[in-house]
Amino acid sequence: MTTSTSSILRQETLRRAAALLSCMGLLVSLTACSTPWSRDTADDAQTSGTRIAPSMSALFDQYLAKDTLSQFERDVLQRAKKTGKISAEDYETAHDKQAACMAENGWQEQTRKLSNGLYQTTGVTPVPSTDAEVNKYMEASNTCSEGTSKIIESLYQLQQGNPGLLADPYDTAVECLKKSSLVDDAYTGRKLENALNGDGASKGLPFDASSDAAQSCFTGAGLAVNIG
């Protein structure tokens, strides 16, 4: 089973929203915002291992078939189709276009680059203090991402953080955590989900969730985890 491209497109905007709320302190204690490409699909399947698509190449083809792509997006995806991946340079360009547009709209986003090459939003100036201001920020983010970063950043996040193209964000994060030797082979996506949701099924996390390695895994999986 695979997901629709619209699910992947929603992921990037939702990730930015989760990161913003986290930096504003609206996510308290230890929380996780899931911004999955297909959490609903994974839930409906009621099984782990559901994949977003057969391959990154298949995803590139899905997007290249769209007639709504900007020329920038089409050029990036055509290069990715030839090489098998979106280049770091194209990801940087997409990120810079988004940042410049946001600045033109009065928002200065602060980011940090993680070890897996992904940018993580750490703050924004001015900090939205009301629901109306949060909505204004999100509207600007959505507008600025159209034709520039929404597709490219979402696919690059999958490429860098979810090479197995797993639909479940918690399984995705755990696969990465295992590769970084932060958890053992017995650790599961459900254990991570329970710990982050604070439902008592798991007593805390067996690693430093604020470390670059952990945050790289969370961001790559589409999870915004705040330690407060």
C-alpha positions as CSV (number, residue, x, y, z in Angstrom):
1,M,0.0,0.0,0.0
2,T,1.3,3.5,-0.9
3,T,0.2,7.0,0.0
4,S,-1.1,9.8,-2.2
5,T,1.2,12.7,-3.0
6,S,-1.2,15.1,-1.3
7,S,-0.4,13.4,2.0
8,I,3.3,14.1,1.5
9,L,2.6,17.7,0.6
10,R,0.7,18.2,3.8
11,Q,3.6,16.9,5.8
12,E,5.9,19.9,5.2
13,T,3.4,22.5,6.4
14,L,2.4,20.5,9.4
15,R,6.1,20.0,10.3
16,R,6.6,23.8,10.3
17,A,3.6,24.3,12.5
18,A,4.7,21.7,15.0
19,A,8.2,23.3,15.1
20,L,6.7,26.7,15.6
21,L,4.5,25.6,18.5
22,S,7.4,23.9,20.1
23,C,9.7,26.9,20.0
24,M,6.8,29.1,21.4
25,G,6.6,26.8,24.4
26,L,3.1,25.7,23.5
27,L,4.3,22.1,23.6
28,V,5.2,21.5,27.1
29,S,7.1,18.7,28.9
30,L,8.0,15.9,26.6
31,T,5.8,15.9,23.6
32,A,5.8,14.8,20.1
33,C,3.9,16.3,17.2
34,S,3.5,13.7,14.4
35,T,3.5,15.2,11.0
36,P,3.3,12.0,9.0
37,W,3.0,11.6,5.3
38,S,0.5,8.8,6.0
39,R,-0.3,8.2,9.6
40,D,-3.9,7.5,8.6
41,T,-2.8,4.9,6.0
42,A,-0.7,3.1,8.6
43,D,-3.6,3.1,11.1
44,D,-6.0,1.8,8.5
45,A,-3.7,-1.0,7.6
46,Q,-3.2,-1.8,11.3
47,T,0.2,-3.1,10.6
48,S,3.8,-1.8,10.6
49,G,5.9,-1.9,7.5
50,T,3.4,0.0,5.3
51,R,5.4,2.0,2.7
52,I,4.8,5.4,1.3
53,A,5.9,4.3,-2.2
54,P,7.9,1.5,-3.9
55,S,10.9,3.8,-4.3
56,M,12.0,7.5,-4.4
57,S,12.1,7.1,-8.2
58,A,8.4,6.3,-8.2
59,L,7.7,9.4,-6.1
60,F,9.7,11.5,-8.5
61,D,7.6,10.1,-11.3
62,Q,4.3,10.9,-9.4
63,Y,5.3,14.5,-9.0
64,L,6.7,14.9,-12.5
65,A,3.3,13.8,-13.8
66,K,1.7,16.9,-12.2
67,D,0.9,19.9,-14.4
68,T,1.0,22.2,-11.5
69,L,4.7,22.1,-10.9
70,S,6.7,25.3,-11.1
71,Q,9.7,25.3,-13.5
72,F,12.0,25.2,-10.5
73,E,10.3,22.1,-9.1
74,R,10.3,20.4,-12.4
75,D,14.0,21.1,-13.0
76,V,14.9,19.7,-9.6
77,L,12.8,16.6,-10.0
78,Q,14.1,15.9,-13.5
79,R,17.7,16.1,-12.1
80,A,16.6,13.8,-9.2
81,K,15.1,11.3,-11.6
82,K,18.4,11.1,-13.5
83,T,20.7,10.8,-10.5
84,G,18.3,8.9,-8.2
85,K,18.2,11.6,-5.5
86,I,17.6,15.2,-4.8
87,S,20.9,17.0,-4.4
88,A,21.9,18.9,-1.3
89,E,22.4,22.0,-3.5
90,D,18.8,21.8,-4.8
91,Y,17.5,21.4,-1.2
92,E,19.5,24.4,-0.1
93,T,18.1,26.5,-2.9
94,A,14.5,25.5,-2.0
95,H,15.2,26.3,1.6
96,D,16.7,29.7,0.7
97,K,13.7,30.6,-1.5
98,Q,11.3,29.8,1.4
99,A,13.4,31.8,3.9
100,A,13.6,34.8,1.6
101,C,9.9,34.8,0.9
102,M,9.1,34.5,4.6
103,A,11.5,37.4,5.3
104,E,9.7,39.5,2.7
105,N,6.4,38.8,4.6
106,G,7.9,39.9,7.9
107,W,9.0,36.6,9.4
108,Q,12.6,35.7,10.2
109,E,12.9,32.0,10.8
110,Q,15.7,30.6,12.8
111,T,17.0,27.2,11.8
112,R,19.8,24.8,12.5
113,K,21.2,22.2,10.2
114,L,21.2,18.7,11.6
115,S,23.8,16.0,10.9
116,N,21.6,14.3,8.3
117,G,21.5,17.6,6.3
118,L,17.9,18.6,7.2
119,Y,17.0,22.0,8.5
120,Q,15.1,22.2,11.8
121,T,13.1,25.3,12.6
122,T,14.2,26.5,16.1
123,G,12.3,29.8,16.3
124,V,10.7,32.7,14.4
125,T,10.8,36.5,14.9
126,P,8.4,38.0,15.7
127,V,7.1,35.2,17.8
128,P,3.3,34.8,17.2
129,S,1.5,35.3,20.5
130,T,-2.1,34.8,19.4
131,D,-4.1,32.3,17.4
132,A,-4.5,34.9,14.7
133,E,-0.8,35.5,14.5
134,V,0.0,31.8,14.3
135,N,-2.6,31.5,11.5
136,K,-0.9,34.5,9.7
137,Y,2.5,32.8,10.0
138,M,1.2,29.5,8.7
139,E,-0.6,31.2,5.8
140,A,2.7,32.9,4.9
141,S,4.6,29.6,5.2
142,N,2.1,27.8,3.0
143,T,2.1,30.6,0.4
144,C,5.9,30.8,0.3
145,S,6.4,27.1,0.0
146,E,4.2,26.8,-3.1
147,G,6.4,26.2,-6.1
148,T,9.6,26.4,-4.1
149,S,10.1,24.3,-1.0
150,K,7.0,22.3,-0.2
151,I,7.6,19.4,-2.6
152,I,11.4,19.6,-2.7
153,E,11.9,19.8,1.1
154,S,9.3,17.1,1.8
155,L,10.9,14.6,-0.7
156,Y,14.4,15.5,0.6
157,Q,13.3,14.8,4.1
158,L,12.0,11.4,3.0
159,Q,15.3,10.7,1.2
160,Q,17.5,11.7,4.1
161,G,15.4,10.6,7.1
162,N,13.3,7.7,5.8
163,P,15.2,5.7,3.2
164,G,12.9,2.7,3.8
165,L,9.9,4.9,2.9
166,L,8.0,3.7,6.0
167,A,4.5,5.2,6.4
168,D,4.6,5.1,10.2
169,P,6.7,8.0,11.7
170,Y,7.5,6.2,14.9
171,D,8.8,3.1,13.1
172,T,10.8,5.4,10.9
173,A,12.3,7.2,13.9
174,V,13.2,3.9,15.6
175,E,14.9,2.6,12.5
176,C,17.1,5.7,12.6
177,L,17.7,5.5,16.3
178,K,18.8,1.9,16.0
179,K,21.3,2.9,13.2
180,S,22.7,5.5,15.6
181,S,23.0,3.0,18.4
182,L,20.6,5.0,20.6
183,V,18.2,2.1,21.1
184,D,18.6,-1.7,20.9
185,D,17.0,-4.0,18.5
186,A,14.1,-4.8,20.9
187,Y,12.9,-1.2,20.8
188,T,9.8,-0.6,18.7
189,G,7.9,2.3,17.2
190,R,5.0,1.7,19.6
191,K,7.4,2.0,22.6
192,L,8.6,5.3,21.3
193,E,5.0,6.5,20.6
194,N,3.9,5.5,24.1
195,A,6.9,7.3,25.7
196,L,6.3,10.5,23.7
197,N,2.6,10.5,24.3
198,G,3.2,10.1,28.0
199,D,0.6,7.4,28.6
200,G,2.7,5.5,31.1
201,A,3.3,2.5,28.8
202,S,7.0,3.4,28.6
203,K,9.0,5.0,31.4
204,G,10.9,7.8,29.6
205,L,13.4,7.5,26.8
206,P,16.7,5.5,27.0
207,F,18.6,8.2,25.2
208,D,19.1,12.0,25.1
209,A,16.2,13.3,23.0
210,S,17.9,16.7,22.6
211,S,21.0,15.3,21.0
212,D,21.7,16.0,17.3
213,A,21.5,12.3,16.6
214,A,18.1,12.0,18.2
215,Q,16.7,15.2,16.7
216,S,18.0,14.1,13.3
217,C,16.0,10.9,13.6
218,F,12.9,12.8,14.8
219,T,13.0,15.4,12.1
220,G,13.7,12.9,9.4
221,A,10.6,10.9,10.5
222,G,8.4,14.0,10.5
223,L,8.2,14.3,14.3
224,A,8.7,17.5,16.2
225,V,9.9,16.6,19.7
226,N,10.2,19.2,22.4
227,I,12.0,18.7,25.7
228,G,10.7,21.0,28.4
